[in-house]
Amino acid sequence: MNFFDKDNLFFTWLGYPMSYLEFLGSAAGALAVWLSAKANILSWPLGLVNVVLFFFLFYQVQLYPDMFLQVFFFITNLVGWWRWTHPRAAEEDRKQELKVSWMTRREWWWTILPVIGGTVLFGTLASRLHLWLPNLFSLPSAFPYADSFVTVISISATYLMVQKKIECWLAWIMADLVATTLYFAKSIMLVSAEYAAFCLIAAFGYWHWRKEYLTYSS
């Protein structure tokens, strides 16, 4: 039995064939995002489980930018886990976890411009992977530019989350809306439904982090 094969059936629900890969990856991701919205540090190790499973899933449905995104997520989950438990020396209490904060105007520009440029660059590269590396990518990338947008804005959102910037949740809402549509189009329905729910969780995260900021800034 190949656990990492998306066609390896776990169970069938309402006529939909659910693989081990899709179910367990989605379950780990859902719990990780919920804990992130509550600024709970356990979100990071659970995120590691999610990204490993989704790496194999996205490869098999030709969402190559999303597949490469999981490598980035693996690294940043490790970094985020360390960062939240080791705030900078400038913190008044070094034993206290990093506090949430707002982005500056300069940080806004340094986020928006790379998202636009990165989407065009990675979309162009993704659309040619099957030509350059046919032995690894036998089929062309599905929705290379839309998938690349999800990838690039997710990278930005992850960086902002590691820094506990409140606006990270706005970036996650945009990423999740596009991702929901892509996964539905590729018939990975549980993942699509999960990302639709992530939009709501991201909205809660935005509200919760704003509330937390007001609590210690007032």
Summary of the structure (lengths in Angstrom):
residues: 218
radius of gyration: 17.9
end to end distance: 56.7
largest distance: 58.4
contacts: 685
relative contact order: 0.13
helix: 69%
strand: 5%
